[in-house]
């Protein structure tokens, strides 16, 4: 049991270090030990929280148009599209395309 307790302490230490590095990199001023809200955020608060650091943004007009087209499809048409996308084979694979673009 001592080994398990030591491993847990080591993990806590590593986690605190990683959180500090992330706060430093993101410029977050939240300090360890500061009170964290105990109640979950509602959708509006969550979106505002994600928008603040630029993790999400408002959809473009084109994205809204495409979303409206999707919403207008029947459940059967949506499922047909989902099935076709799940069986899509890319040649070359998407991972190779991403690697090539990074070069």
VOVEXMI-94741 format. One line per 4 residues: number of its first residue (from 1); their letters; for each residue y, x, z of N, C-alpha, C, O, CB. Coordinates in steps of 0.05 Angstrom, whole numbers, plus 32768, in hexadecimal, padded with zeros to 4 digits. Glycine has a CB too. Example, Ala and Ser with C-alpha at 12.3 -4.5 7.8 and 13.67 -1.06 7.14 Angstrom:
2
1 = as = 7F8E 8108 809C 7FA6 80F6 809C 7FBE 8108 809C 7FBE 811D 80A9 7FA7 80E2 80B5 | 7FD3 8101 808E 7FEB 8111 808F 8001 8102 809D 8017 810C 80A1 7FF4 811A 8072
***
This chain:
103
1 = xxxx = 7FE8 8010 8000 8000 8000 8000 8019 8011 8000 802E 8009 7FF5 8000 7FED 8018 | 8018 8028 800C 802F 803A 800C 8036 8043 7FF0 804E 8044 7FEA 8029 8053 801E | 8022 8048 7FDF 8028 8050 7FC4 8036 803A 7FB5 8049 803F 7FA6 800E 8057 7FB5 | 802D 8021 7FB9 803A 800A 7FAC 8057 8007 7FB5 8069 8002 7FA5 802A 7FF1 7FB2
5 = xxxx = 805B 800A 7FCF 8076 8008 7FDA 8088 801E 7FCE 809F 8019 7FC8 8076 8009 7FF9 | 807E 8036 7FCC 808D 804C 7FC0 8093 8047 7FA3 80AA 804D 7F9A 807E 8067 7FC3 | 8080 803C 7F94 8085 8036 7F78 809A 8021 7F75 80AB 8022 7F63 806B 802C 7F6B | 809A 800D 7F87 80AF 7FF8 7F86 80CA 8004 7F8C 80DE 7FFE 7F7E 80A9 7FE1 7F9A
9 = xxxx = 80CC 8015 7F9F 80E5 8023 7FA5 80EF 8034 7F8E 8107 8034 7F87 80E2 8034 7FBF | 80DC 8042 7F81 80E4 8052 7F6A 80EE 8041 7F53 8102 8047 7F46 80CB 8062 7F60 | 80E1 802A 7F4F 80EA 8018 7F3A 8106 800C 7F40 8116 8009 7F2E 80D6 8001 7F36 | 810A 8006 7F5A 8125 7FFC 7F61 813A 8010 7F5C 8150 800A 7F52 8125 7FF3 7F7F
13 = xxxx = 8134 8029 7F63 8147 803F 7F5E 814D 8042 7F41 8164 8045 7F39 813D 8059 7F6A | 8138 8042 7F30 813C 8045 7F14 814C 802D 7F08 815D 8031 7EF7 8121 8047 7F05 | 8146 8015 7F12 8154 7FFE 7F08 8172 7FFF 7F0F 8183 7FF9 7EFF 8148 7FE5 7F14 | 8178 8007 7F28 8194 800A 7F30 81A2 801F 7F1E 81B9 801B 7F17 8196 8012 7F4D
17 = xxxx = 8195 8035 7F18 81A0 8049 7F07 81A5 803E 7EEB 81BB 8042 7EE0 818E 8062 7F06 | 8192 8030 7EE0 8195 8024 7EC5 81AB 8010 7EC4 81BB 800F 7EB1 817B 8018 7EBC | 81AD 7FFF 7ED9 81C3 7FEB 7EDA 81DE 7FF9 7EDC 81F1 7FF0 7ECF 81BF 7FD9 7EF3 | 81E0 800F 7EEB 81F9 801E 7EEC 8200 802A 7ED1 8218 8029 7EC9 81F7 8034 7F01
21 = xxxx = 81ED 8034 7EC3 81F2 803F 7EA8 81FB 8029 7E95 820E 802D 7E86 81D9 804D 7E9D | 81EE 8013 7E96 81F6 7FFC 7E85 8212 7FF3 7E8B 8222 7FEE 7E79 81E2 7FE5 7E87 | 8218 7FF0 7EA5 8234 7FE8 7EAD 8248 7FFC 7EA3 825D 7FF5 7E99 8236 7FE5 7ECC | 8241 8016 7EA5 8254 802B 7E9B 8258 8029 7E7D 826E 802A 7E73 8249 8047 7EA3
25 = xxxx = 8242 8025 7E6E 8244 8024 7E51 8252 800B 7E47 8260 800C 7E33 8228 8025 7E45 | 824F 7FF5 7E55 825B 7FDC 7E4D 8277 7FD8 7E59 8285 7FC5 7E52 824A 7FC4 7E54 | 827E 7FE9 7E6C 8298 7FE6 7E79 8299 7FD0 7E8D 82AE 7FC6 7E94 82AE 7FE2 7E64 | 8282 7FC7 7E95 8280 7FB1 7EA9 8289 7FBB 7EC4 8281 7FD1 7ECC 8262 7FA6 7EAA
29 = xxxx = 8299 7FAB 7ED1 82A3 7FB3 7EEC 8292 7FA8 7F02 8297 7FAD 7F1A 82BF 7FAA 7EEF | 827D 7F98 7EFC 826C 7F8D 7F10 825E 7FA4 7F1F 8252 7FB5 7F13 8257 7F79 7F04 | 8260 7FA3 7F39 8253 7FB8 7F49 823A 7FAD 7F56 8238 7F96 7F5D 8267 7FC2 7F5F | 8227 7FBF 7F5A 820E 7FB7 7F67 8215 7FAD 7F83 8226 7FB9 7F91 81FA 7FCF 7F68
33 = xxxx = 8208 7F98 7F8B 820D 7F8D 7FA5 8223 7F77 7FA5 8226 7F69 7FB9 8215 7FA3 7FB8 | 8232 7F75 7F8F 8246 7F60 7F8D 8238 7F45 7F8B 8221 7F44 7F80 8259 7F65 7F75 | 8244 7F30 7F94 8237 7F16 7F93 8231 7F0D 7F76 8243 7F10 7F65 8247 7F01 7FA2 | 821A 7F04 7F72 8212 7EFA 7F58 820F 7EDC 7F5A 8203 7ED2 7F6E 81F7 7F07 7F4D
37 = xxxx = 8219 7ECD 7F47 8217 7EB0 7F49 81F9 7EA8 7F4C 81E8 7EB1 7F3D 8223 7EA2 7F30 | 81F4 7E96 7F5E 81D9 7E8D 7F63 81D2 7E75 7F52 81BA 7E6F 7F4E 81D4 7E87 7F80 | 81E6 7E66 7F48 81E0 7E4F 7F38 81E1 7E57 7F1B 81F1 7E67 7F12 81F5 7E39 7F3D | 81CE 7E4C 7F0B 81CE 7E53 7EEE 81E7 7E49 7EE0 81F3 7E34 7EE8 81B5 7E47 7EE1
41 = xxxx = 81F0 7E57 7ECC 8207 7E4F 7EBD 8200 7E37 7EAA 81E9 7E36 7EA0 8212 7E67 7EAC | 8213 7E25 7EA7 820E 7E10 7E93 8212 7E1C 7E77 821B 7E33 7E75 8220 7DF7 7E98 | 820D 7E0C 7E63 820E 7E17 7E47 822A 7E21 7E40 822D 7E36 7E33 8205 7E01 7E33 | 823F 7E13 7E48 825A 7E1B 7E42 8261 7E35 7E50 826C 7E47 7E44 826E 7E05 7E4B
45 = xxxx = 825A 7E38 7E69 825F 7E51 7E78 824F 7E68 7E6D 8259 7E7E 7E6B 8258 7E4D 7E96 | 8236 7E62 7E66 8225 7E77 7E5A 8230 7E81 7E40 8231 7E99 7E3B 8208 7E6D 7E56 | 8239 7E6F 7E2F 8245 7E77 7E15 825E 7E88 7E1A 8262 7E9C 7E0C 824C 7E5F 7E04 | 826F 7E7F 7E2C 8287 7E8F 7E32 8280 7EAA 7E3D 828D 7EBE 7E36 8299 7E7F 7E47
49 = xxxx = 826C 7EAC 7E4D 8263 7EC6 7E59 8259 7ED8 7E43 825E 7EF0 7E43 824D 7EC1 7E6E | 824A 7ECD 7E2F 8240 7EDD 7E19 8255 7EE5 7E05 8254 7EFA 7DF9 8229 7ECE 7E0B | 8269 7ED3 7E02 827F 7ED9 7DEF 8292 7EEF 7DF9 829D 7EFE 7DE9 828F 7EC0 7DE9 | 8295 7EF0 7E13 82A9 7F03 7E1F 82A4 7F20 7E15 82B6 7F2D 7E0D 82A8 7F02 7E3D
53 = xxxx = 828B 7F2A 7E17 8286 7F46 7E0D 8280 7F47 7DEF 827A 7F5C 7DE5 8270 7F52 7E1D | 8281 7F30 7DE1 827C 7F30 7DC5 825F 7F2E 7DBD 8257 7F35 7DA7 8287 7F48 7DB9 | 824E 7F24 7DCF 8232 7F21 7DC9 822C 7F0A 7DB6 8219 7F0A 7DA7 8222 7F1E 7DE2 | 823C 7EF5 7DB8 823A 7EDE 7DA6 8257 7ED7 7D9C 826A 7EDF 7DA8 822D 7EC6 7DB3
57 = xxxx = 8258 7EC8 7D87 8272 7EC0 7D7C 826F 7EA3 7D72 8259 7E98 7D71 827B 7ED3 7D65 | 8286 7E98 7D6A 8285 7E7D 7D5E 8278 7E7F 7D43 827C 7E93 7D35 82A2 7E71 7D5C | 8269 7E6A 7D3B 825D 7E6B 7D20 8272 7E69 7D0A 8287 7E5C 7D0E 8248 7E55 7D1D | 826C 7E76 7CF3 827E 7E74 7CDC 827A 7E59 7CCF 8268 7E4A 7CD5 8279 7E8B 7CC8
61 = xxxx = 828C 7E52 7CBD 828A 7E39 7CAE 8270 7E38 7C9F 8263 7E23 7C9E 82A2 7E35 7C9C | 8269 7E4E 7C93 8250 7E4F 7C83 8238 7E4A 7C96 8225 7E3C 7C8E 824D 7E6A 7C75 | 8238 7E57 7CAD 8222 7E53 7CC0 8220 7E36 7CC9 820A 7E2B 7CCD 8225 7E65 7CD8 | 8237 7E29 7CCE 8237 7E0D 7CD6 822C 7DFB 7CBF 821D 7DE8 7CC5 8254 7E04 7CDD
65 = xxxx = 8233 7E02 7CA6 8229 7DF3 7C8F 820B 7DF5 7C8D 81FD 7DE1 7C8A 8237 7DFC 7C75 | 8200 7E0D 7C90 81E4 7E11 7C8E 81D5 7E04 7CA5 81C0 7DF8 7CA2 81DD 7E2F 7C8D | 81E1 7E05 7CBD 81D5 7DF8 7CD4 81D4 7DD9 7CD0 81C0 7DCC 7CD7 81E5 7DFE 7CEE | 81E9 7DCE 7CC5 81EA 7DB1 7CBF 81D4 7DAA 7CAB 81C8 7D95 7CAD 8206 7DA9 7CB6
69 = xxxx = 81D0 7DBB 7C97 81BB 7DB6 7C83 81A0 7DB6 7C91 818F 7DA5 7C8B 81BC 7DCB 7C6C | 819B 7DC9 7CA3 8182 7DCB 7CB1 817E 7DB2 7CC2 8168 7DA6 7CC3 8181 7DE4 7CC2 | 8193 7DAA 7CD1 8191 7D93 7CE2 818B 7D79 7CD3 817E 7D67 7CDD 81AB 7D8F 7CF2 | 8194 7D78 7CB9 818F 7D61 7CA9 8173 7D5F 7C9F 816A 7D49 7C96 81A3 7D60 7C92
73 = xxxx = 8164 7D75 7C9F 8148 7D74 7C95 8136 7D64 7CA8 813B 7D62 7CC0 813D 7D91 7C92 | 8121 7D59 7C9C 810D 7D4B 7CAD 80FD 7D5F 7CBC 80FC 7D77 7CB4 80FB 7D38 7C9B | 80EF 7D57 7CD1 80DE 7D69 7CE0 80C8 7D75 7CCE 80C1 7D8C 7CD1 80D2 7D5A 7CF8 | 80BE 7D64 7CBC 80A9 7D6E 7CAA 80B4 7D84 7C98 80A7 7D99 7C94 809E 7D57 7C99
77 = xxxx = 80CC 7D81 7C8C 80D8 7D95 7C7B 80DE 7DAF 7C8B 80DA 7DC5 7C81 80F2 7D8B 7C6E | 80E7 7DAB 7CA3 80EC 7DC3 7CB4 80D2 7DD2 7CB9 80D2 7DEB 7CB7 80F9 7DBA 7CCF | 80BC 7DC4 7CBF 80A3 7DD1 7CC4 8099 7DDF 7CAB 808D 7DF5 7CAD 808F 7DBD 7CCE | 809C 7DD3 7C94 8094 7DE1 7C7B 80A3 7DFB 7C78 8097 7E0F 7C70 8099 7DCE 7C62
81 = xxxx = 80BD 7DFA 7C7D 80CD 7E13 7C7A 80C4 7E28 7C8F 80C1 7E3F 7C88 80EB 7E0C 7C7E | 80C0 7E1F 7CA8 80B7 7E32 7CBD 809D 7E3F 7CB5 8099 7E57 7CB8 80B5 7E23 7CD8 | 808A 7E2E 7CAB 8070 7E39 7CA3 8073 7E4D 7C8D 8066 7E62 7C8D 805D 7E22 7C9B | 8084 7E47 7C79 8087 7E5A 7C63 8093 7E74 7C6C 808C 7E8A 7C62 8098 7E4E 7C4C
85 = xxxx = 80A6 7E73 7C7F 80B3 7E8B 7C89 809F 7E9C 7C9A 80A0 7EB4 7C9A 80CC 7E84 7C9A | 808D 7E8F 7CA9 807A 7E9D 7CB9 8065 7EAC 7CA8 8059 7EBF 7CB1 806B 7E8A 7CCC | 8061 7EA3 7C8F 804E 7EB0 7C7E 805C 7EC1 7C68 804F 7EC9 7C55 803C 7E9B 7C70 | 8075 7EC5 7C6B 8084 7ED5 7C58 807C 7EF2 7C5A 807A 7EFE 7C70 80A2 7ED3 7C5D
89 = xxxx = 8077 7EFF 7C43 806F 7F1B 7C42 8085 7F2A 7C33 808A 7F24 7C1C 8052 7F1F 7C34 | 8091 7F3D 7C40 80A6 7F4D 7C34 809A 7F67 7C2A 808B 7F74 7C38 80BD 7F52 7C47 | 80A3 7F6F 7C12 8099 7F89 7C08 80B1 7F97 7BFC 80BB 7F8F 7BE7 8083 7F85 7BF2 | 80BC 7FAC 7C09 80B1 7FB9 7C21 80B7 7FA9 7C3A 80C8 7F97 7C3A 80BD 7FD5 7C23
93 = xxxx = 80AA 7FAF 7C50 80AE 7FA1 7C69 80CB 7FA4 7C72 80D9 7FB7 7C6C 809B 7FAB 7C7F | 80D4 7F90 7C81 80F0 7F90 7C8B 80F6 7FA9 7C9B 810C 7FB3 7C9A 80F5 7F77 7C9B | 80E3 7FB2 7CAB 80E7 7FCA 7CBB 80EE 7FE2 7CA9 80FF 7FF2 7CB1 80CE 7FD0 7CCC | 80E1 7FE5 7C92 80E6 7FFB 7C80 8102 7FF8 7C74 8110 800C 7C70 80D1 7FFD 7C6A
97 = xxxx = 810A 7FE0 7C6E 8125 7FDB 7C63 813A 7FE3 7C77 814E 7FEF 7C70 8128 7FBE 7C5B | 8136 7FDC 7C90 8149 7FE3 7CA5 814B 8002 7CA8 8161 800D 7CAB 8141 7FD7 7CC0 | 8134 800F 7CA8 8134 802C 7CAB 8143 8039 7C93 8152 804C 7C97 8117 8037 7CAC | 813E 802F 7C7B 814B 803A 7C63 8169 8036 7C65 8179 8047 7C5C 8140 802C 7C4A
101 = xxx = 8172 801F 7C6F 818F 801A 7C72 819D 802C 7C86 81B4 8031 7C83 8193 7FFD 7C79 | 818E 8035 7C99 8199 8047 7CAE 819D 8063 7CA4 81AB 8073 7CB0 8188 8047 7CC7 | 8190 806B 7C8E 8192 8086 7C84 81AB 808B 7C75 81B0 80A1 7C6B 817B 808C 7C72
***
